[in-house]
Amino acid sequence: MIRPGQPWGAPTAGPPDATGAGGDRDLAALADAHRGARLRFAPDERCELARAVGLTVATPGVTDLTVDALDVDDVGLAVNMVVAGVVPDRLGHWSRARPVTVRVDGRLLHDGPATTVVVANGQFRRGVDLVPRGHPGDGRLEVQVYALRPGERAGMRRRLPGGGHLPHPRIVTTTGRQAEIRWATPAPLELDGTSGSRRSSVDVTVRSPAFVLLV
């Protein structure tokens, strides 16, 4: 875990323990199979975590970055972001808000209607700066709860690309190490941009550090 004021990254201590390529889901599978290992990864256009850390296919791989990940109860590992409900860039006036309770480190963050809960390790989703404070090496997860009124959603979407949707009085944000999401009725769940089953209960815990990434 990196602390405020500390540098992030150090000259690499050796060759990679494993290599891979692809998007965030591919990196999550590699990290889960090689816990705590030094990884060399060639990202494609689907890899949002790569954007957050400046990793490209041409990156020389001379620096070790300790990177966190998100353990999602019985679903698996995510390296970038978990979205429960409607993803923010698809929120429209018709999107249904439903009752949800969100706790972070045991503290009540939200209890009432909302369309979306975001739990992030990284910063970007589909290229937009969804979580401007996201830092995949700080040992914490970022949580956002969207309870916008129907008439506010189009304006929020327009401000998403540069992170200008925050702060907002009806987007509650906090940070912590563990998030509990409890919907009144099952809501869609997305891990690292991949849709999964609908769930009424989701627990997310930061794994820090999860792996070392060569950049």
C-alpha positions in Angstrom: 0.0 0.0 0.0 1.4 3.4 -1.0 1.0 6.2 1.6 0.5 9.9 0.9 3.8 11.5 -0.1 5.5 8.2 -0.9 6.8 7.4 -4.4 4.9 4.7 -6.2 7.1 2.1 -7.9 10.7 1.1 -7.8 13.3 -0.4 -10.2 12.3 -3.9 -11.0 13.8 -6.6 -8.8 13.8 -9.3 -11.5 12.1 -10.9 -14.4 8.3 -11.6 -14.4 6.9 -14.6 -12.7 4.1 -14.7 -15.3 3.1 -12.9 -18.5 -0.3 -12.2 -20.2 -2.2 -10.0 -22.5 -5.7 -8.6 -23.1 -8.1 -6.6 -21.1 -8.9 -6.1 -17.4 -10.6 -9.5 -17.1 -7.5 -11.2 -18.5 -5.3 -9.3 -16.1 -7.6 -10.2 -13.2 -7.4 -13.9 -14.1 -3.6 -13.8 -14.3 -3.4 -12.0 -11.0 -5.7 -14.4 -9.3 -3.7 -17.4 -10.6 -0.4 -15.9 -9.5 -1.2 -14.1 -6.2 1.5 -11.6 -5.2 3.6 -12.4 -8.3 5.5 -10.0 -10.6 3.5 -9.8 -13.9 4.3 -8.6 -17.4 1.1 -7.7 -19.2 0.5 -6.4 -22.7 -2.8 -4.5 -22.6 -5.3 -4.1 -25.4 -7.9 -1.3 -25.8 -10.2 -3.0 -23.2 -7.7 -2.6 -20.3 -8.8 0.4 -18.3 -6.3 -0.3 -15.5 -3.5 0.1 -18.0 -4.7 3.6 -18.8 -4.6 4.5 -15.0 -1.0 3.3 -14.6 0.4 4.4 -17.9 1.0 0.8 -19.2 1.2 0.2 -22.9 2.4 -2.6 -25.1 5.6 -0.6 -25.6 6.2 0.1 -21.9 9.8 -1.2 -21.2 9.0 -3.1 -18.0 11.7 -1.6 -15.8 9.6 -0.5 -12.9 7.8 -2.6 -10.3 4.4 -1.2 -9.3 2.5 -2.8 -6.4 -1.1 -3.0 -7.5 -4.3 -3.7 -5.5 -7.3 -5.7 -6.7 -11.0 -6.2 -5.6 -12.2 -9.4 -4.1 -15.9 -9.7 -5.0 -17.4 -12.3 -2.5 -18.0 -15.5 -4.4 -17.8 -13.9 -7.9 -14.1 -13.5 -8.3 -11.4 -10.9 -8.6 -11.5 -7.5 -10.4 -8.6 -5.3 -11.0 -10.3 -2.1 -12.1 -14.0 -1.6 -11.2 -17.2 -3.2 -10.0 -20.5 -1.6 -11.0 -23.8 -2.7 -9.4 -27.0 -1.3 -11.0 -27.0 0.8 -14.2 -23.6 1.9 -15.4 -23.2 5.7 -15.1 -22.7 6.5 -18.8 -26.0 4.7 -19.6 -28.1 6.4 -17.0 -31.2 7.9 -18.6 -34.4 9.5 -17.3 -36.0 6.1 -17.6 -33.4 4.3 -15.5 -35.0 2.7 -12.4 -33.9 3.7 -8.9 -34.4 0.9 -6.4 -33.8 0.8 -2.6 -30.2 -0.1 -1.7 -28.2 0.0 1.5 -24.4 0.6 1.2 -22.0 0.3 4.0 -18.2 1.0 3.8 -16.0 -0.4 6.6 -19.2 -1.0 8.6 -20.4 2.6 8.3 -23.7 3.4 6.7 -23.1 5.4 3.5 -26.5 5.3 1.8 -29.9 3.8 2.7 -32.6 4.7 0.1 -33.3 4.7 -3.7 -30.3 4.7 -6.1 -29.6 3.5 -9.6 -25.9 2.7 -9.3 -23.1 1.8 -6.9 -19.5 1.9 -8.2 -16.7 0.3 -6.3 -13.4 1.2 -7.9 -9.7 0.3 -7.7 -8.8 2.2 -10.9 -10.0 5.4 -12.4 -11.4 4.9 -15.9 -14.3 3.0 -17.4 -14.8 2.9 -21.2 -12.3 5.7 -21.4 -14.2 8.2 -19.2 -12.7 9.5 -15.9 -15.4 7.9 -13.8 -13.4 7.9 -10.5 -11.0 10.8 -10.6 -9.5 9.9 -7.2 -9.0 6.2 -8.1 -5.5 5.0 -7.3 -4.8 1.3 -7.8 -2.0 1.2 -5.3 -3.2 3.1 -2.2 -4.7 0.1 -0.4 -8.3 1.5 -0.6 -11.4 1.3 -2.7 -13.4 4.2 -3.9 -17.2 4.0 -3.6 -19.8 6.1 -5.4 -23.6 5.9 -5.0 -25.7 7.5 -7.7 -29.1 8.8 -6.6 -29.6 11.5 -9.3 -33.0 12.8 -10.3 -34.1 11.8 -13.8 -33.6 15.4 -15.1 -30.0 15.5 -13.8 -28.7 12.4 -15.5 -28.1 13.7 -19.0 -26.0 16.6 -17.6 -24.0 14.2 -15.5 -23.3 12.0 -18.6 -22.0 15.0 -20.5 -19.5 15.8 -17.7 -18.2 12.2 -17.3 -15.3 12.2 -19.8 -13.2 14.6 -17.8 -14.4 13.7 -14.3 -16.5 16.9 -14.0 -19.5 14.9 -12.8 -18.0 15.2 -9.3 -18.7 16.6 -6.8 -22.5 16.3 -7.0 -25.0 16.5 -4.1 -26.7 13.2 -5.2 -23.5 11.2 -5.9 -22.3 10.1 -2.5 -18.6 9.2 -2.4 -16.2 7.7 0.2 -13.2 5.5 0.5 -12.4 2.4 2.6 -11.3 -1.2 2.5 -14.6 -3.1 2.3 -18.0 -2.3 0.8 -21.4 -4.1 1.4 -24.2 -3.5 -1.1 -27.7 -4.8 -0.4 -30.4 -4.2 -3.0 -34.1 -4.7 -2.2 -34.4 -6.6 -5.6 -31.6 -8.1 -7.7 -29.6 -5.6 -9.8 -27.2 -6.0 -12.6 -23.5 -6.6 -11.7 -20.5 -5.8 -13.8 -16.9 -6.7 -13.1 -14.2 -4.9 -15.1 -16.6 -4.1 -17.9 -18.1 -7.6 -18.2 -21.7 -8.1 -17.3 -22.6 -10.9 -14.9 -25.7 -12.2 -13.1 -28.2 -10.0 -11.3 -27.5 -10.0 -7.5 -29.2 -8.5 -4.5 -26.1 -8.8 -2.3 -22.5 -7.9 -3.2 -19.5 -7.6 -0.9 -16.2 -6.1 -2.2 -12.9 -6.1 -0.3 -9.6 -4.6 -1.4 -6.7 -7.0 -1.7 -3.6 -5.0 -1.1 -1.2 -5.6 -2.5 -2.5 -8.1 -5.0 0.4 -8.3 -7.5 3.4 -6.5 -8.9 3.0 -5.0 -12.4 6.0 -4.3 -14.6 5.8 -0.9 -16.4 
